Amino acid sequence: MFAIERQQLILEKLKEDGAVSVSKLSLEFSVAEETIRRDLEKLEKQEKLLRTHGGAVPIDDNKHEPSLEKRRKINVEGKEKVAALAADLVSPGDTIFLDASTTTFYIARELKKMKNITVVTNSLDTIRELSQNPDIRLIGTGGMVGENASFVGSIAEDSVREKYVADKIFFSSRGVTTELGVLDSNEQECAMKKCMMASSCKKIYVCEKTKIGRIGFAKLASFEELDYFVTENMPDEEMKRRLEEANVTLLITQQ
């Protein structure tokens, strides 16, 4: 296969899946990972995609959030690994916030196995998932239902702000960069997460690898506001240094 044909197929996969990874493309096309990295570098120079840590996203995807259905299909294996590691931080008796991200939905699946915890969430999917376990005290924030199948708006924000305090919040976002911190691309979801963070003792950011290097227009949190950073692979040296400077505990699924 010629390079130009491979690159066109990469763009088609980006359009279909919302993200691609170097390792999977290498296996699919039976070429070295370095070859795929060169393909991605060339396509980025042509302004056809944006490279991320370990892969790439469409160039327009940097500005607009993919649909919830599409995001559910992105890096499922990575989200499951991050969720399993993050769920180990939950102890019996905890009250926790879960945001409406797809990564924290996988945390909810892990929590289904637990007893004697309280979960407060604005995610309709998480409510449906955890309602199957009568040993979990489950609270929905209420409010207006937004495009992300979640409660958002002033009613939801006031509910969190005025009624609840959590031991921990688990949340994800649009992306994270060394220079800008944690970023989002949905103002209403961002506002909800900030309310939850303000009412939580520990802030746990869950970050599968496609998030690293991606940006959004809404500033969600600085590294100094985080207590834990849970991810798949070791971040680059610059981000690792920033996390250490901010006294953030780094948890990695793959050492």
N, C-alpha and C positions, 0 to 999 in steps of 0.2 A: 504493500500500500504506500502510495506517495504521501509525503508530509502534508501537502495541501488537502488531500482527501481526509486524512486523519484529523486535521484541524477543523474541517467542516463538520465532521462527525462529533467532535468535541463541542462545537457550538450548538449542534442539534440536541445533544444530551443536556447541555446547560439550559436550553429553552424548555426541555421536557421536565427535568428534575430540579431545577433551581440552584444546583451546585454540583461540582464534580470534585473528585479527589485524585491526586497523582497516583496513589497506589492502585486504585481500582482501574483507572485508565491504562496503567502499565500492564496489568493482567489482561484486560479486555483486548488490547491491541498487540499484546505479545512483544512489547518493546521495553527498553530500560526506562526507569523512572526519570533519569536525566533527559531522555528524549522528550518525554511528556512535559517536563519543566521548560524545555526550550520551546515547545509548541505553545505553551501558555504564555511564556514571555513574549513571543512573537505576536500572539493574538492580543496581548495587553498593549503592546506598542501600537497596534492597529486600532486601539480603543474599542475592542469587541468584547472584552471581559475584564474583570478585576481579579488579580491573583490574591489568594488568601494563604494562610498558613496551611500547607498541605493540599492545596487545590485552587479552585477559582469559583467565582459567581459571575452572573451576567453583569455587564456594566450598568444597565438600568436598575438592576437589583440593589445597587448601592443607594438608590434614592427611594425606591418603592418597596414596601413589604410584600413578599409573596403571599398568596392566599393561605389560610390555615390548612387547607387540605394538602397543598403542595409542601408546606413546611413540615407537616407530619411525616413525610416520606424522605426528608433529607437526613442522611447520616443516622438512621435508626439505631444501628449497632452502637455507634458512639454515644448516642443519648442514653441508651440502656446501660452502658458501662458507667457513665458519669452518674446516672441516677442511682445505681446500686451503691456506688462509693459514697455519694451524698447522703443516702438514706441511713448509712451507718452512724451518722451524726445525731440521729433522732433517738431519744431515750424515752422509756415509759414515763408518763406523766407530763410530757412536753406539750405545750401549745405552740403550733407552728402556722405560719402563713405560707401558702403556695400561690404564686402568681398564675397567670393564664398562659404561660409559654408552653410550647410543646415539650421542651426538656423536662420541666417540672411535672408534666403529666406522667412521664415515665417514673418520676419519684413517687407520685401517687400510687402507681401500680406496685411499687416496692412496699409502700406503707400499708397496703391492703393486708399484709401478713401480720401487722402489729396489733397490739391491744393497748388500751389506756392512754391514748393520745387524743388531743383535740386539734382539728384542722380547720382553719379559717381560709376560705378561698373565694375568688371572684370568677373562677373557671367553671362553666357549666359541665364541661367534659370531666373535670376532676370530681365534681359533685356526683355525677352519674357513676363514676368509677368507685369512689369510696363509699357510696351509699349501700354497697353490697356487703359491707362489714359492719355489723351492729355494735362491735366493740370499739369503734372509732366515733368520737363525738364530732360531728360534721356541721359546720356553720357556713352558709353562703352569705356573702355581704349584702346581696340585694342591690337594686339599682337598675339603671337602663342597660339593656342588652346591646352590646356593640357588635361590630363586624367580626370580632375575634371569638365569638361565642362566649362572651364574658360580661360580667357586670362592670360598668364603668360610669363615670359622671359623678355629680355632687352627692347623690344619695349614697352611692357605694363608698366614696371617699370619706364622707362624714361617718358612716357606719364603722369603718376601720379606725378613724381618728378618735372617735368619741367612746367606742364601746370595748375595744380589744387591745390587749397587750400580749405579745407572743415571746416565747423564749428564743425562737429562731425564725428567720424568713429564708426561704429558698426561692431564688429568682434567676431568670435569664434575661437576655436582651437581644437587641439587633446585632450588636457586635462590641468589640473592645479593642482599643489600641493603646500602645504605650504612651503616646503623647496626649490623648484625649480622655482616656479612662473608659468607663462603661457608657454605651450609647444606645439609644432606641430610636424608632421611627414612627411610633404611634403615640401621640401626645396624651391621649386618655389613658392608655395602658401605663405610660411612663408616670403619670400623676398617681395612679393607683399603687404602683410599686413604691414610689416615694413615701406615700402614706404608710404603707406596710413597713417599710424600712424604719421610719421614724418611731414606730410603735413596737420595734423588735429589739431584743437584747443582742442577738448575734445575727450578722448579715452574711449569708452564704450564697455566693455567686456561682452558678453552675454554667459551664462553658464548654460545649463540645467544639471540636476543632474548627468547624466552619465559621465560628463566630470571631475567631482571632484575626485581626486585621480589617474587619468589616466596620463600616461607619454608619451612623444614623444622624439625623439632624437634631435630636433631642438629647441633652446631657442628662444622664440618669444618676451616675455616681462617680466619685473619684476613687482611686485605690485606697485612700485613707479611710473611706467609709466602709470598707469591706473587712470582714473577719476571716473568711475562708474564700479561696478561689479553687474550685473543683473543675478539673479539665482532663482531657485525654492524654496529651503529650506534653513534655517539658517545653515551656515557652522559650522563646529566644532569650539570649543573655540580657538584653536591654529590658525586656518586660520582667524577667525574673528579678533583676536588680530593683526595679520600681516596686515590685511586690514586697521584696525584702525591706526596702526603705519604709514602706507603709505598714510594716509589721503584719502583713497578711499571711495566713497559713496556706501554703500551696499543697493541694492534694492531687495526685496524678494517677490515672488508672493504669498507665503503662510506664514503667521505669526504664 
